[in-house]
Amino acid sequence: MDKYLIVVEKSETGYSAYSPDVTGCIATGKTIEKTIASMKTALAFHLSAMAEDGEALPAPRGIAAYLEAVSNAEGEEYFLTHIAVGAILPEIVHA
């Protein structure tokens, strides 16, 4: 199953998250857990809108994106995780 890389970084007010594979899709939260939950929602909204507009969904890039994200991470405290495409867009993945 395809998975999107998510980079979570510490900020002054909590945490922020983005996916190097999905340009322009970001989320924030007070805790890591809330930030990841917000990112799942943001990805679902963003990718659903792309699909509705007839745009191709970005393909997860794999390990190269992980390595690039690590080298580009700005915060002193950050970590990487992933979100399964089917977990946020089951109607598109299974259509």
C-alpha positions in Angstrom: 0.0 0.0 0.0 1.3 3.4 -0.9 2.2 5.7 2.0 2.9 9.5 2.1 5.9 10.6 4.1 5.0 13.1 6.8 7.6 15.3 8.4 6.6 16.7 11.9 8.7 19.5 13.3 8.6 21.2 16.7 7.5 24.9 16.5 7.2 27.7 19.0 3.6 26.9 19.6 3.5 23.1 19.2 4.2 21.2 16.1 3.8 21.5 12.3 3.6 18.8 9.6 3.9 18.6 5.9 4.4 16.0 3.2 7.2 16.4 0.7 5.0 14.5 -1.8 2.0 16.7 -1.5 3.0 20.4 -2.2 1.0 22.9 -0.2 -0.6 20.5 2.3 0.3 21.3 5.9 -1.1 21.0 9.4 -0.4 22.2 12.9 -1.2 21.1 16.4 -0.4 21.5 20.1 0.8 17.9 20.4 2.4 15.4 18.0 -0.8 13.3 18.1 -3.1 16.2 17.3 -0.7 17.3 14.5 -0.7 13.9 12.9 -4.5 13.7 13.1 -4.8 17.2 11.6 -2.4 16.1 8.8 -4.5 13.1 8.0 -7.6 15.4 7.7 -5.6 17.9 5.6 -4.3 15.2 3.3 -7.8 13.7 2.8 -9.3 17.1 2.0 -6.4 18.1 -0.3 -6.2 14.8 -2.2 -10.0 14.6 -2.5 -10.2 18.1 -4.0 -7.4 17.1 -6.5 -9.4 14.0 -7.5 -12.6 16.0 -7.9 -10.8 18.5 -10.1 -9.5 15.6 -12.3 -5.9 16.1 -11.2 -3.6 13.2 -10.8 -2.7 12.4 -7.2 1.0 12.7 -6.4 2.8 9.4 -6.1 4.6 8.7 -2.9 8.3 8.9 -3.6 9.7 6.4 -1.2 13.0 6.4 0.6 14.5 9.2 -1.4 11.9 11.6 0.0 12.8 10.4 3.6 16.4 11.2 3.0 15.7 14.5 1.4 13.3 15.5 4.2 15.9 14.6 6.9 18.5 16.8 5.2 16.1 19.7 4.8 14.3 19.6 8.2 14.7 23.0 9.8 13.6 22.4 13.4 15.9 21.1 16.1 13.3 18.5 17.0 11.5 16.6 14.2 10.6 13.1 13.2 9.3 11.3 10.2 6.2 9.1 9.9 3.9 8.0 7.2 0.2 7.9 6.4 -1.3 5.1 4.3 -3.2 6.4 1.2 -6.0 3.9 1.8 -6.4 5.2 5.3 -7.3 8.7 4.2 -8.9 8.0 0.7 -10.4 4.5 0.8 -13.0 5.5 -1.9 -10.3 6.5 -4.3 -7.9 3.7 -3.6 -10.5 1.0 -3.8 -12.5 2.5 -6.7 
